[in-house]
Amino acid sequence: MRKLNEKVRSYFRLKKKQKEIEQELAKLREEILAHCAENDTKSAEFGSYIVKVIPHRRKEYDEAKLFEALPDLELWRLLSSPDTAKIANLVNLNVLTEERLKDTFNVKEVSYLQVERK
């Protein structure tokens, strides 16, 4: 019981630390992305590090419109909620077409941040 108590305490401490680290990483990421946007750059060197901003387009589906676009209720049960990866797989398998889904989503621009050491 004593060992488990230590493990639970350690787990709690590490989860708290993880949350703090994730918050700090998010803040730093936003600051780096803001700097790159202000300087209109997608790649830069800072000391011994290379920073790359990789633009990415992500679809965010509207549940009501998606439900209307699906030809079969069974497909809705498979999806149960708009999961971009599942929907993309159904399009790749030709179960759904891009044309049928064209008004069911908005495209959101997101930037991935990649930091490498030289």
Stockholm file with secondary structure:
# STOCKHOLM 1.0

chainA/1-118         MRKLNEKVRSYFRLKKKQKEIEQELAKLREEILAHCAENDTKSAEFGSYIVKVIPHRRKEYDEAKLFEALPDLELWRLLSSPDTAKIANLVNLNVLTEERLKDTFNVKEVSYLQVERK
#=GR chainA/1-118 SS CHHHHHHHHHHHHHHHHHHHHHHHHHHHHHHHHHHHHHTTCSEEEETTEEEEEEEEEEEEECHHHHHHHCSCHHHHHHHSSCCHHHHHHHHHTTSSCHHHHTTSEEEEEEEEEEEEEC
#=GC SS_cons         CHHHHHHHHHHHHHHHHHHHHHHHHHHHHHHHHHHHHHTTCSEEEETTEEEEEEEEEEEEECHHHHHHHCSCHHHHHHHSSCCHHHHHHHHHTTSSCHHHHTTSEEEEEEEEEEEEEC
//
